[in-house]
Amino acid sequence: MIIIKVGKNENIERALKRYKYKVYKTKQLENIRENRYHVKDTEKRRKQKQKAEYIQKIKGSEDWTLFYYLYIILLQTLF
């Protein structure tokens, strides 16, 4: 449960903004949306694996190109 204490001279809009920020930081809304429907464990694992493969694919290609360009620059400075 999220508790927001409103000060004596505090504006209600400011308190609402702090409440929204706490909801965002605790990922409460994300959890509610995630648990709206039942998802089988196998489907969760499959989606998690697909996401990990996708991220690895993207990061791998970016790292390789960056490494390649740095390697070329290094070679040019040495020779």
PELIN-V761506 format. One record per residue. N is the residue number from 1. SS is DSSP state (H for helix, E for strand, C for the rest). OMEGA is omega in whole degrees, 0 to 359 (NA if undefined). Layout:
n->N ss->SS omega->OMEGA
n->N ss->SS omega->OMEGA
This chain:
n->1 ss->C omega->180
n->2 ss->C omega->180
n->3 ss->C omega->178
n->4 ss->C omega->177
n->5 ss->C omega->181
n->6 ss->C omega->179
n->7 ss->C omega->182
n->8 ss->C omega->183
n->9 ss->C omega->183
n->10 ss->C omega->179
n->11 ss->C omega->181
n->12 ss->H omega->178
n->13 ss->H omega->179
n->14 ss->H omega->178
n->15 ss->H omega->178
n->16 ss->H omega->177
n->17 ss->H omega->177
n->18 ss->H omega->178
n->19 ss->H omega->179
n->20 ss->H omega->180
n->21 ss->H omega->178
n->22 ss->H omega->177
n->23 ss->H omega->179
n->24 ss->H omega->183
n->25 ss->H omega->181
n->26 ss->C omega->180
n->27 ss->C omega->181
n->28 ss->H omega->181
n->29 ss->H omega->178
n->30 ss->H omega->178
n->31 ss->H omega->179
n->32 ss->H omega->179
n->33 ss->H omega->181
n->34 ss->H omega->184
n->35 ss->C omega->180
n->36 ss->C omega->180
n->37 ss->C omega->177
n->38 ss->C omega->178
n->39 ss->C omega->181
n->40 ss->C omega->181
n->41 ss->H omega->180
n->42 ss->H omega->179
n->43 ss->H omega->177
n->44 ss->H omega->181
n->45 ss->H omega->180
n->46 ss->H omega->180
n->47 ss->H omega->179
n->48 ss->H omega->179
n->49 ss->H omega->178
n->50 ss->H omega->179
n->51 ss->H omega->179
n->52 ss->H omega->178
n->53 ss->H omega->180
n->54 ss->H omega->180
n->55 ss->H omega->178
n->56 ss->H omega->180
n->57 ss->H omega->181
n->58 ss->H omega->182
n->59 ss->H omega->180
n->60 ss->H omega->181
n->61 ss->H omega->179
n->62 ss->H omega->181
n->63 ss->H omega->182
n->64 ss->H omega->181
n->65 ss->H omega->178
n->66 ss->H omega->179
n->67 ss->H omega->181
n->68 ss->H omega->180
n->69 ss->H omega->178
n->70 ss->H omega->179
n->71 ss->H omega->179
n->72 ss->H omega->179
n->73 ss->H omega->179
n->74 ss->H omega->179
n->75 ss->H omega->180
n->76 ss->H omega->180
n->77 ss->H omega->180
n->78 ss->H omega->185
n->79 ss->C omega->NA
